[in-house]
Amino acid sequence: MKILYSILLFLFLFTSTLFSQVKLISWNIENLGQSKSTDEISFIANTVKDYDIVAIQEVVAGDGGAQAVAKLADELNRKGAKWDYVISDPTSSSAYKTERYAFIWKTSKIKKIGRAWLEKKYHLEIDREPYFCTFQYDHKQFTVANFHAITKSKQPETEIKYFKFLPAEYPNLNLIFVGDFNCPQSHTVFNPLKKMGYKSILINQKTSLKKECQNGNCLASEFDNMFYNYSKIRIINAGIIPFYKNFNSLQEARMISDHIPNWMEFYLN
């Protein structure tokens, strides 16, 4: 029995090191800007520090947004690893709320390839056009498309329907769509992507916070997720971080954000 256990342990460790493993986390950090205190920035850093790439939505476009991302990266740099970051220009929306996106990554493990860019082809149809960045780990590349949809009341599916064109627009890129879609993965608008081989990491998992917990239920809607091409990516693990449990009330937790992070650990085929 001990010999069998040793063999299984060896095989597990061997396969774990054989594949390229990346830990990606995505978080809509509400109004990430000058309103975030030093303690709040520190809490965010402690929440994401064990991941390799952090994709952030809702960075304030005006004063304080870029500075808050820089402060977050600086705080992460104090925790034993070297991090770098990139921030998008403000999204081109004139009819809705313009914002920035950000990526932060561990430079000892992840390399950024080329320049990150806001997707302009559908910027007239998508208020806050997604922000793309290509990364490399262990000589393999993948591109994260960071997105924050319009609110549910404004029908985010009218924007998301254009995502079905993006894999053909970038046929040489291994795309991973992440962010706050303000729409559950079960919505039919995601069917074209699913037919192309894309899967969501979360199913029936709520990710936005209520204003008050009701009978121990603190989550409101299935909004945040990641979609990956399962012919190119294999998931090792995935989930959420219910950070609000570290606070005495949802009111306190919502000073950090009204959304919880979602994450996946994967290897590239």
N, C-alpha and C positions, 0 to 999 in steps of 0.2 A: 504494500500500500504506500509506504514511504517513497519507494522508487517511482511509482506511478505519479505521486504528487510532485516529486522533484522534476520529472519529465514534463509534466503539465506546466509547472512554474517556469521552467526553462523556455518552453515554447511560447508562453505568454510574454516573457521578457524579450525574447528574440524577435517576435513579431511586433512588439511595441516599439523596438528600436529600428526595425526594418523599414517602417513606413514613416513618411513625413507627417508629423503631428503638429497641428496649429490650433491654438485656442483663441477664438474670435468672440468678442462680446460687443453687443450693440445696446445703446441706451439713449432714449429721449430724456435728456436732462433739462427739465423745464427752465426756460429763460436763463441759460448758462451765460452769465455776464457779471457785471459789477455788483449785482445784488447778492451774489454768493459770498458768504463769509469765509474767512480762513479755515475755520473749523469745518464748514460744509465742504470746502475743497478737499480738505484732509480726509473726510469721511468718504468722498467719492473715490479718491486715490486708493484708499484701503480696500474699497469694494472691487476695484478693477485690476489691482496690481498683479494678480496671479495669471492674467491673460497676456497674450502676445500682441494682439491688435485690438484697439478700442475704436469703435465707430460711434460717433456722437451726432445726434440730431438736436435741433433747437438751440444752437449757439446764437446769441444775440447779434444781429447784424450791425448795430450801431456801437456806441462807446461801451467798452468793457467786455465784449464777446471774445475777441482775439486774446485779450489780456487774461481772461479767465482760463482759456485753454492753455496758455503759456504757464500760468500758475499751477494748473493741474499737472502739466508735464514736469514742471520743476519739482513739485511735491513727489511725483513718482520717481524722479531721479534720486531722491533722498532715501529710497527704500531698497537699495541694493542692486538695481539694474539701470542701464542707460536707455532712455527713451527719446524719441524724436516725434515731431508732429507736423501736420499740414492742415491748413484751414482754407475753406473755399471762399471765393468772393461771395458777396450777398447774392442770393437767388434773384432771378430776374422778375419776379412777380411784381406787378403794379396794382393788381386788383385785390391781392390778398397780402398776408403778412410775410414779408421777406425775411429770410434768416440766413445763417451760415451753417455749414457742416464742418466736422473735423474728424481726422484720424490721428491716433497716437499709437506708436508701436515700439517694441523692444528692438533696439538696433543690433543687439548681440545675436538675435535669432532671425529677425525679419529684415529684408531689404526692400526699400521702395524702388520701383522701376519707373523711370520717366516722370512726367508731371501728372499730377492729379487734375481732373477737369470736371466742370459742370457740363452735363449733357444738354447741348443746345438744340439738337434736332427737333425736339418736341417741347421747347420752352414756351411756345405759345399755347400749347395744350395742357402743360403741366406747370402749375403755379410755382412750386419749389422743385425745380428740375433736379434729378439725382446727381450725386457727386461720386465720380469714379476714381478709384486708385488701384493700381496694380502692384502687388507685392510678390516677393520671391522667398521661398524657403526650401533649402536643400535642392537648389537648381530647378525647382518647379514653381510655376507662376499661377496666380489667380487674381481676379479683379473683383473688388468689393464695390457694389453700387449702393450708396448710402442715401436713404430717401425718407422724407417726411411729407405725407399726403395732406391734402386739405381735410377739414374736419368731417365727421360722419354726416352732419346736416347739409354739407355742401356736395355730397355724393362723390367720395374719393374714387369710386369705380370708374368715373369718367376720365380720371387721370391714369389709373392703373392699367386700363385697357391698352395703353400704348406700350407697356412693357413687353408685350408679346413680339414686338418688332425689334427689340434690342439685341437678342441673341443673333439674329441675322445681320444686324447692323455691325456687330463685332464678332464675326465668326471665329476669329482666332483667339478670343479671350474666354477664359473659364470664369463665367460670371456668377457671383453670389449676390443676391438682392437682400438687403437688410434694412431695418428701420421701423418706423411707425407708419403703418399703412392705413390706420383708422378704419380697418376693414378686416373681418375674420378670414382666415385661410380657406374656409368652406365656401366663400362667395364664388359664384360662377365666373367672375372676372379673372380668377386665377387659373381657370381651366385650360386656356391655351398654353400657358407655361407648363402646367402639369402634363399636358399631352406631349410637350417637347422633352420631358424627362426631369422636370423640376419637382422637388418635394419641399415641404415646409418642415422645420425642425420641431415646431409645436403644433399640437392639434387639441382643440377644445381647452386651451390654456389662456385665461384672462391675464392681462398685463398692465392695465391701467388701474389706478387707485380710486376707490370711492372717497367721498368726503368724510364718511363715518362708517366704521365697521358695523355690520348687521348680523347678529348671531354668529360672530366669528368670521364672517365673510367680508373681506376687505377689498377684493378686486372687482372691477366693474365690467371691462370689455376686452375682447380678443383683438387687440390692435397691433401689437409688436410681434415681429417674426423674422425668420430668415428663410430664403428659398435657394436651394442649391441643385445642381445637375448631378443626379446620383450615378450617372455613367462616368463622371469625372472625379467625384468626391465620395468618400466613405465616412460616415459619421461614427465616431467612437462613443461620444456622449453629448448630451444637449440638455438644456434646462433654463431655469429662471433663477434670479436672486431676489428673494422676498425681503429686501433690505428694511422695509418698514417695521419688521418685527424687532428691530433694534431700538425703536422709539416707543415712548409711552403712549403716543396717540398718532392717528393719521395726520392730524394737523401739523405736528412736528415733522413727521416723515415727508410731508408734501413741501416742506421748505427745501428739501433736496430735489424732489421731482414728483410729478403725478403719474409717472410710469416706472415700472421695474425693469431692470436689464434682462435680456435674454442672451444665451451664449451657446456655442457649439465647439466641440473639440473634434477635429477631423484630420484625415490624411488624404493626400492627392494621389489618384491612380497614375 
